[in-house]
Amino acid sequence: MAQPATGPAESPGKAPSKTLVDPAVHPVDEKLPAARLVPAALQHIAAMYAGVVTPPLIIGQAAGLDTAGMTRLIAAGLLIAGLATILQTVGLGRFAGNRLPFVNAASSAGIAPMLAIAETSAPGHQLPAIYGAVLVAGVFCLAVGPFFGRLLRFFPPLVTGVVITLIGVTLMPVPVAWAQGGDATADDFGAMKYLALAAFTLVVILLVQRFGRGFLKQVALLVGMFVGTLAAIPFGLADFSALKSAPLAALPSPFAFGAPEFQPAAILSLCIVMLVLMTESSAGMLALGEICERRTDGRTITRGLRTDGIATLLGPVFGGFPTSAFAQNVGVVSLTRVRSRYVVAAAGGALLILGAFPVLGAVVSLVPMPVLGGAGVVLFGSIAVSGIRTLSEAGLDDSSNIILVAVALGAGIIPLAAPTFYAGFPAWAQTVLGSGISAGALVAVVLNLFFHHLGTHSRNAVALKSS
């Protein structure tokens, strides 16, 4: 018996007509060939590696760990960063993952309060006290995260533009310190040899960007860091000692640094830090949504923050710290225009390998700090440019909007201009306002409510009645 017709007849040997009208793949979901994917992923790893290992290096030293302990701590940080980045980019159904080219790793924003916990804890109890507080902070993030997604309407381009600009501006001291050698306590910090190497790296990036073609322009950052590292070798500015001391393999074991201990003061401080990290992570997702031209809605932010919470909760089990967005990798996406989330997922997979085999991670760490500094100026500067571009679409011809942006930017720059400005404030206020990103974001949100939400309904009603 003939089957009833359900649509237009298809010609023999031809694919169904619906395949001919499928929309083009969005750049975020594009699966690049290996020849393009691998170099692009390497750029992300090179941009974030120093930031990933910084928290374990500083906290490990404060806790008095030996070389083997430091190796385990760094390996754990890389593994957690890899897992969080893969979960964020690939996603887990509707539960977790924003499915953007978004890098997650231990944030440097938590270093100061964790150092305070280490200083007030007895020897041998520093890391257990820190990890107990981090565990609770992870649960706190999972509980509060969904509410951040519902607050998206309070983050119009006027607010997000301020935040994105501040991300780039407030991060600029990081590459500046790298360009001077990285270690502010060293006698030769800021020496001309470091500045010259950073400037050389920057010039190489600019030349490749100006005269390169096609894919070469997209990997200008990677080319600059590679050439800069080669140039550092004859002058003895590339340190290969890490290759000799790094073990071949070092998988972290659960609670290797002791069972977590729960101290109320430590828990409170890291929950406040988690609020700051959630604000920065939300701002990063909004920024990346603008760069990738993919709308970042409330559900996307909720899934992204849930990933932060999962990684923060899982981190202390193996030796990780509070996890959040890495703004420098937002800069990589903005600069290269390679928006595929699979590139960042591949970078996450590479971080897993680097964590399992520290000797491989040591190869990446060979890039000298001044070289990272020269590249970082371009990276973080491009983030600020993205914010300025967003602000240009936010109606700055309105005097109220001009005042909002001016005051919010001023509040965000205070911690840079006067690092001790909030020294007399309570500890919780120092944590929130001491970060230019969170301070500027808070002021921008409050002023946006004041100018554009509070009382606007009644004013509109009066205007309609009078008309």
Number of C-alpha atoms within 10 A of each C-alpha: 3 4 5 6 7 6 6 8 9 10 9 7 6 7 10 13 12 7 8 8 8 8 7 7 9 12 16 20 17 15 14 16 8 10 9 16 18 16 18 27 23 19 24 24 22 21 23 20 17 17 17 23 20 17 25 26 15 16 22 23 15 16 20 15 18 10 13 12 16 19 23 26 27 25 30 28 29 29 28 29 29 28 20 30 33 29 25 29 28 19 19 15 8 11 14 24 26 27 23 27 27 31 29 29 31 29 18 20 20 22 19 15 18 27 19 15 23 24 13 13 18 11 11 14 18 26 27 23 25 27 31 22 28 32 27 20 25 27 17 19 23 20 12 16 23 19 12 16 20 14 12 16 9 17 19 14 21 24 28 25 30 28 34 29 27 28 29 25 22 19 22 20 16 16 24 21 18 27 30 25 27 20 13 12 7 9 8 13 18 19 12 13 18 25 21 16 27 29 19 20 27 23 16 21 25 17 14 18 19 11 9 15 10 8 14 16 20 23 24 23 31 23 19 25 28 16 15 28 22 15 17 19 13 9 10 9 21 19 13 15 10 15 17 10 14 19 15 12 16 19 15 20 12 13 14 15 21 16 16 20 17 17 15 11 10 24 21 15 21 27 21 20 24 25 19 24 26 26 21 24 23 27 26 26 26 26 28 27 18 20 22 21 13 14 13 20 17 18 18 24 29 25 25 32 32 26 31 33 30 19 28 31 25 21 27 29 22 22 26 27 34 31 33 31 26 22 26 25 26 26 28 26 26 22 22 19 13 24 25 24 27 22 29 32 26 22 27 31 19 21 27 23 18 23 28 21 18 24 20 19 23 19 14 15 19 16 23 26 26 32 33 32 30 31 29 27 21 20 28 28 19 22 30 24 18 23 25 17 17 22 21 14 11 18 13 15 9 9 9 15 19 15 14 23 23 13 15 26 23 17 23 29 20 20 20 18 10 10 12 12 14 16 11 9 11 9 15 14 14 17 23 18 24 23 22 25 31 25 26 27 30 21 22 28 20 17 21 21 15 13 14 14 12 12 11 13 11 10 11 11 11 11 10 9 8 7 6
